Amino acid sequence: MSTLRGFVDSVSDYRNQEDWIQVYNIPDTFSGSYELRQLTMYKGKELRTDFFEYYWAYNMRGTKLSSVWTWLVQLMFRKPKNIPGRIRWLYGLLWLIAVGYIVVLITGVLNWFQQLEWTQLPMVVLAGNAVLNIFAFVLTAFLGDAARYTYASPENIEERGKIRKGGIDLLHQLHVSKKYTRIVLVGHSLGSMIAYDMLKHYWSQVYKDYEVRPDYLRKQMDQYNEKSVAGFSMKNDAEVAAYMKLQSLLFSEQRKRGNPWLVTDLITLGSPLAHGELLMAETKEMFKERKRERELPSNPPQQEKNKTISYSQPFSRDPDSTVRDTPMEIIHHAGHFAFTRWHNLYYKRDYVGGPAREIFGAGMLDKQLTSTSWKDSLPFLMHTNYWANPKKSKTAAAESIAYLKKVILEMTKPEQ
């Protein structure tokens, strides 16, 4: 709960806002975990915001060094052209360390054989074990979860499945509760990859679900398809903002058509999705192919043969009826980013994350954050400071919190 408390404390700043009523700590009846609580706030007497935490880390217990090492070696033996430019220096550094370690090891062994001082053997063994243990601890502590989630080896499949199922179940419970008109999903670091998968799999379960069949409610879908055929022009922030406006209008239309989807926004912070070509496929070409095949949803979504994102299917208000109405247009199984806005925030030297618009689509908004902290100038140190309260931490960037507030608290309703 410390993560959720810190997040809510920063994005709401409720202790210094007169229009925020006391935060209530309520039992979480959706996640199925008795360890978690929901934090509920009211703005005035009308707007209620509930904050939930999806805690998944306990599913990654027992990580072995061998799993991390296999994953790391597999990444290191990729061709340099398949390494994202933003982290190519890190790729080179890993190879430099590996080669240096081998050279030192061989030199040390040769020198020892030349001297043949057998009394030094126990010290050599102890020193070697100490170095290996430290190395193993660092690898498993900082890369263990990432290795097991992003590398589809047989021993990781069960854990990955549990994590995804738990997240999808939570999303489902929030949807069917009928308590909410809007859901915002925020994912930090590896959590952003999990959030991406949660949306992908949950939308594929509900994309055909419509309670009504109003043909007249296709204005925004037709407009989206029309612009999709012509090709969206999103060369600057203003054009991306106009695209997001259309996404919001389409979201409202989807709701009026009876689709249950409530996720208006995905916010990724310091996200490894920026390196999706490295972590989610073996080559850049394979990554592009998986997007074309709709295994990896993009924004804007991949198109049908007629250059639109929707297709016709028979519809009947009575699922058991053999009589089908005129086919209705629905958005395909990987099309949720047509109406779910994607905001990607990152620091310049947080190399865990980075810009992802180039590989996932021009419809997402990449925002590079700035900070006055000296830590912002050093690699990785700002990775855990995307919502650290600036009144409590000198390393926090107010720009990040301001943007989170804007999306979560100020964009209170979809466009009408």
Secondary structure, 3 states (H helix, E strand, C coil): CHHHHHHHHHHHCHHHCCCECCCEEEECCCCCCCCCEEEEEEECCCEEEEECCCCCHHHHCCCCHHHHHHHHHHHHCCCHHHCCHHHHHHHHHHHHHHHHHHHHHHHHHHHHHHHCCHHHHHHHHHHHHHHHHHHHHHHHHHHHHHHHHHCCCHHHHHHHHHHHHHHHHHHHHHHHCCCCCCEEEEEECHHHHHHHHHHHHHHHHHCCCCCCCCCCCCHHHHHHHHHHHHCCCCCCHHHHHHHHHHHHHHHHHHHHCCCCCCEEEEEEECCHHHHHHHHCCCCHHHHHHHHHCCCCCCCCCCCCCCCCCEEEEEECCCCCCCCCEEEEEEECCCCHHHCCEEEEEEECCCCCCCCCHHHHCCCCEEEEECCCCHHHHCCCCCCCCCCCCCCCCCCCCHHHHHHHHHHHHHCCCCCC
